[in-house]
């Protein structure tokens, strides 16, 4: 294990969170004031399409990363290449099918079935959704190539490339809005930039990891038979995430109207900042955790887990309290009084924030060794119930219904994650000792760093 690699990983991930936070803080007031509440609400619903696709990614990306990481650690490059090529083949096939089928449905919908405004016609809406669909599907290929970098212990470079791409695309959209352009041109710009970045990433990954070049030649049905079960579980987790992150926006907008969406988006953005911070350590550490578990080094794995657990607890308590106490005033200041969030919504999202800041970083460890089946299906069921709750409650309670959905889904998922960890990892004496040592040494940084050699 490399302390230098861990340090660079944490620093890079911190940079990622800072950049994402700054871009999100800038984008909401610019878009809401440039487009107005209704058009911003429509865009917020449309942008859930690429987010939905990226989060689900058919489960292939996360499953392939975990598998390739283990194979590279064992110097099994031929097997790792077969995993990558199989993932490429399946992904490209599914992308072609989804793009053709969904685009055909969008363009065959009757007039009036899509939300529009005076300056945003039905044809504009169809074209915008189609481009965002293509953007989201192509982003899966982008992430599949960053998976090559992650599995060869180039996690920091993968983060830099992903963050840079997101920042360039979002700043471009904000610039277009500032210049007076609408969602149609914004979606077109995002699609073109994503294509260019995929080409650039293919070149970079091929030069850095020549033994893991992307392609199709070494695809294997036998590899797919081993890959599809964890991929299905990871895909289910992605659907669960969409249900409580993005599906809620769509249902809320349809039932309570687009004007109810901005308040929920603003509070959700603040609440997710805490989640971003809680994963600051867990994502780079989970890569090392996967190596340790693959070699059955339970003591080292426990030390890594203990560090992340303590960081998650501290972040969860402090950030959720901050949101509850100061959220209303900050949102009013942040959006120049364009958005007002109710206190019930703030309180419910505070509960959601506290739970999600615990389960997300811990779940990264589970995901890194392809054991996501332990909590992904519970997340899916809870997400479906949460979306149903929004459908039933949004007419009378507006954005507060979405807040209730978030709190419910995050609490259920936290229980499932803790249940798996308690049953599968804590029975190991070495693992428990590692967690305990990290806790005792947390106030002594030198001893803590020494244990991460």
TAFEN-V934451 format. One record per helix or strand of 2 or more residues. SS is the DSSP state (helix for helix, strand for strand). FROM is the first residue (numbers start at 0). LEN is the number of residues. If there is no record, write none. Layout:
BEGIN
ss | from | len
SS | FROM | LEN
SS | FROM | LEN
END
This chain:
BEGIN
ss | from | len
helix | 2 | 44
helix | 47 | 26
helix | 76 | 32
helix | 121 | 30
helix | 154 | 24
helix | 182 | 26
helix | 209 | 3
helix | 220 | 25
helix | 246 | 10
helix | 257 | 37
helix | 297 | 37
helix | 342 | 26
helix | 372 | 25
helix | 398 | 26
helix | 428 | 13
helix | 444 | 6
END
